[in-house]
Amino acid sequence: MKEADFTADRTGRLVEIPEGPKGVKAFIPHPLPPKGLLPTWELSRLNSEADRALSELSGLARILPNAHLLSGSFSRREAVLSSKIEGTVTTMNELFLFEAGGATDGTDTDVREVQNYVYALNHGLDRLEKLPVCNRLIKDIHRILMSGVRGGDKTPGEFRKVQNHIGPRKTTPIQDATYVPPPATEMLLCMNQLEEFINGRVEVPPLIREALIHYQFEAIHPFVDGNGRVGRLLLTLDLCSQKIIDHPLLYLSEYIEKRKDEYYSLMFDVSASGAWQPWIEFFLGAVTEQARDAQERAKALHDLMQRLKDRLHGINAPSYTLRVVEELFFIPVINSKRVTQLVGGQVKTGQRALEKLQSVGILRELDTGRQRNKLYASDEIHKLVTS
């Protein structure tokens, strides 16, 4: 990180790190909200557009009778894409198979990392019933995210006590880092200030507030590892906590993953030269595009669910088969044991449900070679959620 890259308009101060090579500077961001952030006509237009797209998504989720079922596939899609930004490559199909108890083409380590993301998100959403978005909750989701996977030895659930840095490679020495976050002692103060901002009353439009929070968290980089994923999890949790969305259907990782270099560059420019507007414009563009994409996906999945239910009604299928269909919209790969649980615990009833669902083309048995706890997939649902 070159001191010469930071102008007089930078959004924080540079300090020499207390330990490590001499002369290396770290960046300590000023507390939010930023001073002198003046909205332009373009920013106002983009904010209105993003707000409208998100309101339409929220309105759709309120009238869909099964919006809660869609959150399962949406969150798994986000887990795969958010992890991909950090270099973990797992497909949604591999995640579905892994969760259903099948073998995957990827490594268990990669898939577990993605599965942990889903666990962390669901845990965070559950905890919002009793906790605000706070440092305690942030550390809690980090603990789940990093447990039992790569980085699990890097104090899961604890803010770092050492200096970290960001570079083009994990082996990049700190003197060649692209960015050096605050020293550990300063980082604690920064996180406390961020917590105050998140839970305080601020006269900033909600989505612009989210852009500020996301930048600030990534600039602080409070953990040894996992900061990018926690930052994107934090976005979803805060949107739900603030009642901006009722169901966790908005995720930005797909937009970010396609524009990863721009994403990192714009956040660095905020630090180095106070370039808030380009970053906020990028963030609002992400909200607009992904809210519209989520609307299309939600409508398509809802329409498919109605068609599948009509198909079952056409053959007078028992009502318990509908419970299996609803589960498939949560995750479109299922094992026979889970089907038995869904229909009340009777093995024969589970077998009848599987036969009915296969007879109308809703389920297809996967070729696993198993005699027990066989796997089944819904190709129609799978195609929609993975496209």
N, C-alpha and C positions, 0 to 999 in steps of 0.2 A: 504494500500500500504506500503510494508516494504522497508525501505531504504536499508536493507541488500541485497535485490534482484537486486539492481542497481550496476553494475560494473564500473570500470574506463573507459570502452569503451562505456558507455551510450551515447545516442545521444542528451543529453540536460542536464540541471542542476536542482537540487532539491532545493526548497525554502520552508520555513515555511509559511503556509497560514496566511494572516494578521488577519483573523477573524475565530473564531471557536475553537475547542479543541486545547489545547497547544500541540506542538510537531508534528502535522500532516504536512507532506510535500507534496507539489505539484510538478509536473514535467513540466518544460518549455523546449520544443524542440528547438534545434538549428535551425537556418534558413537553408533552402535548397539552393543549393544542398549539400548533405553530403560530408564531407572530407574523402578521402581515400577509396572511393567506387571503387574497382578495378574489372572489369569484368573478369569472369572466362570462360573457354571453355563451361562449362555447361550452364552458364547464356547466353552466346552468342548463343548457340544452341537453347535454349528455346525462346529467343527473336526473332530469325529468324523464328522459327516455328509459334509463335504467330502472327508475322507480316505477314507471308505468309497466314495464315488462315483468318486474317482480310482483307487482300488485295483481297482474293478470294471472301469473302462476299461482299466487296465494289464493286468488278467487277460484281458480280451477280446482285446487286441492280441497277447498271447502265444500264444493258441490259433488266431488267424486266420492262415491260411497266406499271406495277401497283405497284411498290415498295412502293409508298407513302400510298397505301391502307393497306399494311401489317403492317405498323407502329402502327396502332390502336390496333390490337390484341397483338402485341409484347409489347407495352407499358403497356397494362393492365395486361399482364402476369407478367411483371416486378413489377408493382405496388402491386400485390397480394403477390409475393414472397419477395420483399423488406420489406413490412409491416409485413410479417410472421416472419422474422428475429427478429423484435422488439416486437413480441408477439401478433400482431393483426391478428386474423385468419378469413379470408374471402375467399370464393372460387371465381373463375372466373365466375361461373354461377350466384352466388349471385350478383356480380358486374354488370354483363350484365343485369340481371333482374332489378336491382335498377336503372340503367341508362335508361332502357326502360320504367320505371314507374311501375314496378311490385313489388309484395311482395317478401320478401326473408326469408330464414330460419334463417339468421344471424341477429344481431342487426343493426339498422340503424347507430349507432355510429361507429361500426367497418367498415361497408361498406363505410361510408362517409370518413373515414380516407384514405381508399384505393382510393376512387374517387378523393380526394384532391391530392393524389400523381400524378394521371394522369393530373389533372389540372395544378399542379406545373410544371411538365415536359413540357407540351405543351406551357405553358406561357414562360418558360425559353427558349425553342427553338425559339419561336417567337421573344423574346427580343434579341436574338443573332444577329438579323439583324441590331440592332442599338447599342448594348452594347457588350463589351468583357466579358469574364468570370471575374467577379470582386466582391468585397464585396457587392456592391449595388445589383447586380443580385442575389447573394447568399441569402441576406436578403429578397429579393423579393420572391424567391421561398419558403423560410421558412414561410413567412407570409401566402402564399396560402396553403401550406401543413398543417399548424396548425390552420387555421381559422375555428371556429365553431365545433371543435372536442376536444377530450381529449388533454389537453396541451394547449388549446386555451387561457387559462388564464396565460400562461407562456410567455408573451411578444412576440407574433408572429411577425417575421420580425425584431427583434432587437437582437443584441448581448447581451449576459447576463451581468448583473451588479453584480452578486453574484457568489460565489464559487459553483461549481457543482462537482459531483464525480460519479464514476461507481462502482456498486457492484452487487453481485449475485441477490439481490432483491432491489426493489425501496425503501424499508424501511431500507436498510442497512445504519447504521450511517457512517459518513465520516471517523472516526478513524478505521473502519473495511473495508474501500473501497478497491476494487481491483486496481483501478487507480484513481488518482486525477489530473485533467488537470490544466493548468496554472491559477493562480488567475486572476480575471477579468481585472485588470489594465495591466497585462502582456499579457493577451490574445489579447487585441487590437493590440499591437505591433506585436505579432505573426501573426495575420490575415493580417496585412498590409504587412508584409514580404512575406507571402504566395501569396498575390495578386501580388506583384512585381515579384515573381518567375514564376507564371502562365503566366504573360504577358511579361516576359523578354526573351532574347535570351539565351538559355542554350544548351550547347553541351552534351546533354543526349539523347539517343534513345527515340523516342516518347512514346512507351509503358512503358518503364522503368520510364520515366518522370511521366506518369499517376500513376504508383505504388507509387512513391514518394509523389505526391500530395494527393493521397487518404490517405496514412498513416498520413501525416502531418495534414490534416484537422481533422481526427479522434483524433489525439493526442492533438490538440488544443481544440476541443469540444466547439465551440464558443457559442452554444445556451443552454438554460436551458433544452430543450427537442427537440427531432427530429434530432439529429446530425447524426445518422446512415443513415437515409433515405436521408437527404440532401447530405451527402457524396457520396452516390451512384447515386443520381441525378446529382451531380456535375461531376461525371465521364462521364456520357452520354453527358452532355452539353459541356464539354471540348473536347471530341472526335470529336463532330460536329464542334465546334468552330475552332479547329485546322485542320479541313478538313481531318482528319484521316478516318472518315466515312462520306458519303454524306447523308445517311438516318439513323435515330435512330433505328437500328436493333440489336445492340450488347448490351446485359445486363448481368451482372455478378451475380445477386442475386440468381439464381437457383443453381449455383456452390457454392456460399458462404453459402446458407441455409443448404446444405447437409454437410458442413464442418465448421459449425459455431464456434465450440470450437477452432479448428485449426486457423481459421481466427483471432479470438481475441487474441489467444496465440502468434501467429507470430507477430502481431503488437505490443504487449506488449514487446516481446523480442527485437524488434528494439529499443524501448525506453530504456529498461533496460541494454542491452548489445551490442547495435550496430549491431544486427544480420540482416543486410539488405538483404543479399543474399537469405536466406530461404523465407523471405516475398516476394521478387521480383519474385522468382521462383514460389511461390504459385499464385501470381497475373498473371503472364504470362501463367501459366497452365490454369487459369480460362478463360483468353482471348481466348486461343486456343480452349478449349472445347466448350465454348459458341458460338464462331464464327462458328464452324463447325455445331453445333446444329441449329444455326440460318439459315445457308445455307440450311440444310435439310428441315426445316420448310418452308422457303421461296419458295423453289422449289415445295414442296408438295402443298402449298396453290396456287401457280401460276398454277400448273397443274390442280388442282381442279377448279379454276376459268375458265380455258379453257373448261373443261368438262361441266360445268354448262352453259356457253355461247353457247356451241354446242347444248346442250339440248334445249335451248330456240330457237336457229335458226332452229332446227328440227321441231318446231311447228309454225314457222313464228311469234313468239311473238313480240309485238311492241318494239321499241328501248328503250322506257322508263322503261321496265322491267329490262334492263341491269343496269340502274342506281341503282335500288333497290338491285340487286345482288352485285354490287360493294360496296354499303353501308354495306351489310352483312359481307363482309370481314373486315370491320372496326370494327363492333360489330355485332355478329350473332343473336342477339335478337332485334326485332324491333316492334314498335306499328303501328297501322293502320294510325294514324295521321301523323307519320313521312313518311310513304309510300306515303300518299297523297301529302305531301310537295315535295317529290322527283320527283313525276310524273307531277308536275306543278300546284298543288293546287286544282284539281277537284276531288271531293269525288268519283264520279262514275268511273273515270279513275283509281283512287287508288284501288277501289274494283276489277276492271278488272285485274289489275296487280297482286293483291293478289290471285285471282282465277287462273291465268295462272301459277304463281309460285307454288301454291299448286298442281296444276294438274300434274306437272312434278316432284313433290317430292322435290323441292328446299326449300319450306317453310312448316311448320306445325303449326297449331293454338295451342296455349297453353291453358290448361284448367284453366281459371281464373274466370269463371262465369260472365264475363263482357258482356254487350250488346254494349258498346261503347269503342272506343280506345282499341281494342283487341290486344293481344300480339301474335307474331309469332316468331318461331325460325328455323334456318337452322341447322339441326342435323349434316350434313356432315361437314360444316364449324366449328361448335361448337366442334365436336370431334377432329378435327385437332388442333385447337388453344388451347384446354385445356389439351391435352395429354402430 
